[in-house]
Amino acid sequence: METAVEKAKTYLDARRGERVTLEELARAVGASPFHLQRRFKQAFGISPRDYQDAHRLEAVKSSLKNGSRVTEAFRATTRTRIAWRRSSPRSRTAAA
């Protein structure tokens, strides 16, 4: 029987290039986010997010070695669900 941590790794491997949140990952494997985070790091030495980032970085490096431009390599490895943070108008006026 596959453990929650092994299921989590398999889930992340199947969704390379996507940003999977800890909450989504925990729901998918039937564990609490806190427990999964702790167990994943114990098993693999890095957090689930760092695991995703490491795979994304390797994919970018591979694309660049194969002759892709930087923008193309980045776009190819970030398919979906990346949220860009925007500062609110209120925070911009407060700084002025």
N, CA, C and O of each residue as an XYZ file, in Angstrom:
384
protein
N       0.839     -1.196      0.000
C       0.000      0.000      0.000
C       0.883      1.259      0.000
O       1.853      1.359      0.752
N       0.528      2.184     -0.840
C       1.287      3.417     -0.993
C       0.960      4.392      0.148
O      -0.209      4.596      0.475
N       1.990      4.988      0.750
C       1.778      5.946      1.832
C       1.334      7.293      1.251
O       1.435      7.532      0.047
N       0.845      8.158      2.132
C       0.410      9.488      1.699
C       1.558     10.263      1.063
O       1.349     10.999      0.099
N       2.762     10.106      1.591
C       3.922     10.813      1.050
C       4.257     10.302     -0.355
O       4.567     11.093     -1.246
N       4.196      8.993     -0.549
C       4.450      8.434     -1.879
C       3.374      8.869     -2.868
O       3.667      9.174     -4.024
N       2.126      8.894     -2.402
C       1.035      9.369     -3.257
C       1.242     10.830     -3.622
O       0.996     11.234     -4.758
N       1.696     11.620     -2.655
C       1.930     13.042     -2.905
C       3.009     13.235     -3.962
O       2.863     14.066     -4.857
N       4.079     12.479     -3.860
C       5.162     12.579     -4.846
C       4.656     12.184     -6.231
O       4.974     12.845     -7.220
N       3.880     11.125     -6.306
C       3.307     10.682     -7.577
C       2.373     11.745     -8.148
O       2.385     12.006     -9.351
N       1.563     12.359     -7.281
C       0.635     13.418     -7.692
C       1.413     14.599     -8.274
O       1.049     15.130     -9.323
N       2.483     15.006     -7.591
C       3.288     16.132     -8.073
C       3.991     15.790     -9.384
O       4.082     16.630    -10.279
N       4.487     14.558     -9.498
C       5.157     14.151    -10.737
C       4.196     14.171    -11.924
O       4.591     14.493    -13.045
N       2.947     13.831    -11.674
C       1.942     13.826    -12.739
C       1.518     15.235    -13.137
O       0.916     15.422    -14.194
N       1.820     16.214    -12.316
C       1.412     17.600    -12.576
C       2.611     18.536    -12.682
O       2.558     19.676    -12.219
N       3.662     18.063    -13.276
C       4.846     18.915    -13.450
C       4.481     20.137    -14.272
O       3.720     20.047    -15.236
N       5.025     21.271    -13.886
C       4.733     22.506    -14.587
C       3.538     23.247    -14.014
O       3.301     24.400    -14.374
N       2.787     22.617    -13.139
C       1.657     23.267    -12.480
C       2.061     23.624    -11.060
O       2.892     22.949    -10.452
N       1.480     24.666    -10.548
C       1.699     25.019     -9.144
C       0.602     24.347     -8.338
O      -0.550     24.780     -8.376
N       0.943     23.308     -7.619
C      -0.005     22.593     -6.778
C       0.146     23.114     -5.359
O       1.240     23.071     -4.794
N      -0.933     23.601     -4.781
C      -0.864     24.109     -3.414
C      -0.787     22.953     -2.426
O      -1.159     21.822     -2.739
N      -0.307     23.251     -1.251
C      -0.227     22.234     -0.202
C      -1.617     21.726      0.156
O      -1.798     20.533      0.403
N      -2.595     22.618      0.186
C      -3.967     22.231      0.504
C      -4.525     21.273     -0.543
O      -5.160     20.276     -0.200
N      -4.291     21.576     -1.813
C      -4.751     20.704     -2.900
C      -4.079     19.343     -2.814
O      -4.728     18.309     -2.970
N      -2.790     19.350     -2.567
C      -2.034     18.108     -2.462
C      -2.528     17.263     -1.285
O      -2.694     16.050     -1.410
N      -2.757     17.904     -0.159
C      -3.241     17.190      1.028
C      -4.612     16.566      0.774
O      -4.863     15.426      1.164
N      -5.501     17.325      0.116
C      -6.828     16.774     -0.228
C      -6.694     15.571     -1.146
O      -7.402     14.578     -0.980
N      -5.794     15.654     -2.108
C      -5.635     14.586     -3.095
C      -5.153     13.276     -2.474
O      -5.483     12.193     -2.957
N      -4.377     13.383     -1.410
C      -3.828     12.166     -0.799
C      -4.489     11.815      0.528
O      -4.135     10.810      1.145
N      -5.440     12.624      0.974
C      -6.176     12.325      2.194
C      -5.389     12.525      3.464
O      -5.465     11.705      4.379
N      -4.630     13.607      3.535
C      -3.845     13.922      4.732
C      -4.025     15.389      5.083
O      -4.476     16.181      4.256
N      -3.677     15.743      6.292
C      -3.733     17.152      6.661
C      -2.524     17.862      6.067
O      -1.458     17.259      5.941
N      -2.671     19.142      5.697
C      -1.543     19.863      5.109
C      -0.304     19.870      6.020
O       0.814     19.656      5.552
N      -0.506     20.114      7.300
C       0.617     20.173      8.235
C       1.344     18.829      8.295
O       2.570     18.777      8.205
N       0.590     17.758      8.445
C       1.173     16.419      8.532
C       1.905     16.057      7.237
O       3.018     15.534      7.278
N       1.292     16.330      6.111
C       1.900     16.015      4.823
C       3.200     16.787      4.625
O       4.205     16.221      4.193
N       3.177     18.072      4.939
C       4.376     18.912      4.798
C       5.523     18.327      5.622
O       6.639     18.182      5.123
N       5.251     18.000      6.858
C       6.268     17.486      7.757
C       6.804     16.133      7.290
O       8.015     15.917      7.265
N       5.904     15.229      6.922
C       6.309     13.882      6.482
C       7.049     13.907      5.140
O       8.010     13.164      4.940
N       6.594     14.764      4.227
C       7.246     14.873      2.923
C       8.690     15.333      3.109
O       9.608     14.789      2.495
N       8.880     16.330      3.954
C      10.233     16.847      4.188
C      11.104     15.801      4.873
O      12.292     15.695      4.572
N      10.532     15.033      5.784
C      11.292     13.958      6.425
C      11.716     12.903      5.406
O      12.840     12.404      5.460
N      10.831     12.567      4.490
C      11.092     11.507      3.520
C      12.077     11.925      2.428
O      12.939     11.139      2.035
N      11.948     13.156      1.941
C      12.722     13.576      0.769
C      13.718     14.702      1.030
O      14.509     15.040      0.149
N      13.690     15.280      2.212
C      14.640     16.332      2.556
C      14.267     17.720      2.071
O      14.978     18.685      2.350
N      13.158     17.834      1.348
C      12.676     19.136      0.873
C      11.156     19.163      0.973
O      10.506     18.121      1.056
N      10.608     20.363      0.962
C       9.153     20.518      1.039
C       8.522     20.186     -0.313
O       9.216     20.146     -1.329
N       7.211     19.948     -0.329
C       6.540     19.705     -1.610
C       6.745     20.856     -2.608
O       6.938     20.619     -3.800
N       6.703     22.077     -2.123
C       6.898     23.213     -3.032
C       8.331     23.238     -3.576
O       8.539     23.479     -4.766
N       9.309     22.991     -2.716
C      10.693     22.945     -3.191
C      10.891     21.810     -4.189
O      11.681     21.930     -5.125
N      10.176     20.715     -3.986
C      10.229     19.589     -4.923
C       9.714     20.029     -6.293
O      10.319     19.722     -7.320
N       8.595     20.747     -6.300
C       8.043     21.254     -7.566
C       9.016     22.224     -8.229
O       9.257     22.148     -9.434
N       9.571     23.135     -7.433
C      10.492     24.135     -7.974
C      11.749     23.491     -8.553
O      12.254     23.939     -9.583
N      12.257     22.445     -7.903
C      13.450     21.758     -8.400
C      13.178     21.120     -9.762
O      14.018     21.181    -10.660
N      12.011     20.514     -9.911
C      11.666     19.906    -11.202
C      11.473     20.975    -12.274
O      11.864     20.781    -13.425
N      10.882     22.081    -11.902
C      10.678     23.173    -12.861
C      12.028     23.733    -13.311
O      12.225     24.004    -14.496
N      12.945     23.904    -12.379
C      14.271     24.421    -12.712
C      15.015     23.464    -13.645
O      15.652     23.905    -14.601
N      14.941     22.176    -13.379
C      15.586     21.191    -14.251
C      14.990     21.226    -15.664
O      15.709     21.082    -16.653
N      13.680     21.417    -15.744
C      13.033     21.495    -17.060
C      13.492     22.733    -17.822
O      13.709     22.668    -19.032
N      13.643     23.863    -17.128
C      14.120     25.090    -17.773
C      15.551     24.881    -18.258
O      15.882     25.233    -19.390
N      16.397     24.313    -17.409
C      17.789     24.058    -17.800
C      17.856     23.169    -19.040
O      18.632     23.428    -19.959
N      17.045     22.135    -19.054
C      17.022     21.218    -20.190
C      16.591     21.934    -21.467
O      17.180     21.738    -22.530
N      15.553     22.769    -21.350
C      15.085     23.522    -22.521
C      16.160     24.466    -23.042
O      16.345     24.594    -24.253
N      16.867     25.125    -22.132
C      17.928     26.044    -22.544
C      19.077     25.296    -23.215
O      19.644     25.777    -24.196
N      19.419     24.126    -22.690
C      20.486     23.327    -23.301
C      20.101     22.860    -24.695
O      20.966     22.656    -25.546
N      18.800     22.691    -24.930
C      18.317     22.254    -26.236
C      18.085     23.409    -27.197
O      17.532     23.212    -28.279
N      18.501     24.610    -26.814
C      18.446     25.736    -27.720
C      17.244     26.659    -27.598
O      17.098     27.583    -28.399
N      16.387     26.431    -26.623
C      15.235     27.320    -26.448
C      15.683     28.678    -25.918
O      16.687     28.795    -25.216
N      14.924     29.676    -26.269
C      15.165     30.998    -25.686
C      14.662     30.991    -24.255
O      13.853     30.140    -23.885
N      15.128     31.922    -23.454
C      14.770     31.964    -22.039
C      13.265     32.054    -21.855
O      12.694     31.316    -21.053
N      12.621     32.945    -22.587
C      11.175     33.104    -22.454
C      10.440     31.831    -22.832
O       9.502     31.426    -22.146
N      10.857     31.202    -23.912
C      10.219     29.954    -24.346
C      10.416     28.848    -23.308
O       9.487     28.093    -23.019
N      11.606     28.754    -22.755
C      11.891     27.728    -21.753
C      11.031     27.938    -20.509
O      10.504     26.982    -19.939
N      10.896     29.184    -20.098
C      10.088     29.486    -18.922
C       8.614     29.177    -19.178
O       7.961     28.536    -18.355
N       8.100     29.622    -20.295
C       6.687     29.380    -20.611
C       6.370     27.899    -20.737
O       5.294     27.460    -20.332
N       7.276     27.138    -21.284
C       7.055     25.705    -21.466
C       6.973     24.962    -20.136
O       6.365     23.894    -20.063
N       7.569     25.505    -19.100
C       7.590     24.807    -17.814
C       6.608     25.377    -16.803
O       6.524     24.880    -15.680
N       5.875     26.395    -17.176
C       4.891     26.978    -16.258
C       3.548     27.033    -16.958
O       3.085     28.105    -17.349
N       2.936     25.903    -17.112
C       1.715     25.791    -17.891
C       0.529     26.528    -17.290
O      -0.160     27.270    -17.990
N       0.289     26.333    -16.009
C      -0.937     26.872    -15.432
C      -0.753     27.302    -13.993
O       0.256     26.995    -13.358
N      -1.708     27.992    -13.508
C      -1.906     28.326    -12.106
C      -0.760     29.075    -11.437
O      -0.404     28.773    -10.298
N      -0.195     30.023    -12.117
C       0.774     30.885    -11.459
C       0.088     32.228    -11.244
O      -0.361     32.873    -12.191
N       0.017     32.622    -10.017
C      -0.658     33.878     -9.681
C       0.382     34.982     -9.542
O       1.348     34.851     -8.791
N       0.176     36.038    -10.255
C       1.057     37.190    -10.130
C       0.472     38.119     -9.093
O      -0.713     38.448     -9.152
N       1.269     38.539     -8.159
C       0.816     39.389     -7.076
C       0.911     40.847     -7.514
O       1.942     41.310     -8.001
N      -0.180     41.539     -7.327
C      -0.202     42.964     -7.657
C      -0.356     43.765     -6.371
O      -1.083     43.376     -5.457
N       0.329     44.865     -6.326
C       0.159     45.710     -5.148
C      -1.139     46.492     -5.307
O      -1.516     46.879     -6.413
N      -1.796     46.712     -4.212
C      -3.068     47.435     -4.255
C      -2.806     48.932     -4.419
O      -1.746     49.420     -4.030
N      -3.770     49.666     -4.994
C      -3.593     51.111     -5.125
C      -3.365     51.776     -3.777
O      -2.644     52.768     -3.680
N      -3.982     51.227     -2.739
C      -3.826     51.811     -1.403
C      -2.383     51.726     -0.939
O      -1.863     52.692     -0.379
N      -1.717     50.586     -1.158
C      -0.337     50.451     -0.705
C       0.598     51.357     -1.514
O       1.610     51.829     -0.994
N       0.257     51.601     -2.791
C       1.085     52.485     -3.606
C       0.971     53.937     -3.149
O       1.963     54.666     -3.145
N      -0.231     54.360     -2.764
C      -0.404     55.755     -2.339
C       0.161     55.970     -0.948
O       0.619     57.067     -0.628
N       0.135     54.934     -0.116
C       0.682     55.066      1.234
C       2.193     55.248      1.198
O       2.760     55.916      2.063
N       2.845     54.661      0.207
C       4.290     54.763      0.110
C       4.733     56.122     -0.433
O       5.871     56.539     -0.219
N       3.845     56.798     -1.123
C       4.221     58.065     -1.744
C       4.331     59.200     -0.758
O       4.642     60.326     -1.145
